[in-house]
């Protein structure tokens, strides 16, 4: 298996995990908005679970950025780069 193929496979798997984390986040947001969370969790427990869900989603977003996000990050890095100062 070529290195490029292995990277592409890893990238696809990571994006699937990110999608799963985002679907889970969306489910918990809807659970909160509808008020149904009160049937399953106490307030303190739900806050902890929601924080964990958000942290996991953010982590997967860093691990598996989408192509548009990668281009935006690259563009931002280029515009905020500090030019090297010349020695006097």
HUFENBEL-V696471 format. One record per pair of residues at least 24 apart in sequence whose C-alpha atoms are under 10 Angstrom apart, sorted by the first residue. I is the first residue (numbers start at 1). J is the second residue. D is the distance in Angstrom with one decimal. If there is no record, write none. Layout:
I,J,D + I,J,D
//
This chain:
10,64,9.6 + 11,63,9.2 + 11,64,6.9 + 11,65,9.4 + 11,66,9.9 + 12,64,8.8 + 13,64,9.1 + 14,60,7.6 + 14,61,9.5 + 14,63,7.2 + 14,64,5.7 + 14,65,9.2 + 15,60,8.1 + 15,61,8.7 + 15,63,8.6 + 15,64,5.5 + 15,65,7.8 + 15,66,7.9 + 16,60,9.7 + 16,64,9.0 + 17,57,9.3 + 17,60,7.2 + 17,61,9.7 + 17,63,9.8 + 17,64,8.6 + 18,56,8.8 + 18,57,6.8 + 18,58,8.9 + 18,59,8.6 + 18,60,5.0 + 18,61,6.4 + 18,62,9.3 + 18,63,8.3 + 18,64,6.7 + 18,65,8.7 + 18,66,9.8 + 19,57,8.8 + 19,60,8.7 + 19,61,9.2 + 19,64,9.6 + 20,57,8.8 + 20,60,9.5 + 21,53,7.5 + 21,54,8.7 + 21,55,9.7 + 21,56,6.8 + 21,57,5.2 + 21,58,8.9 + 21,59,9.4 + 21,60,7.3 + 21,61,9.1 + 22,53,8.8 + 22,54,8.8 + 22,56,8.9 + 22,57,5.9 + 22,58,9.0 + 22,60,8.8 + 22,61,9.0 + 23,57,9.2 + 24,53,7.3 + 24,54,9.3 + 24,56,9.8 + 24,57,8.5 + 25,50,7.9 + 25,51,9.9 + 25,52,9.6 + 25,53,5.9 + 25,54,6.6 + 25,55,9.8 + 25,56,8.9 + 25,57,7.0 + 26,53,9.6 + 26,54,9.9 + 28,53,8.0 + 28,54,9.5 + 29,53,9.8 + 29,54,9.9
//
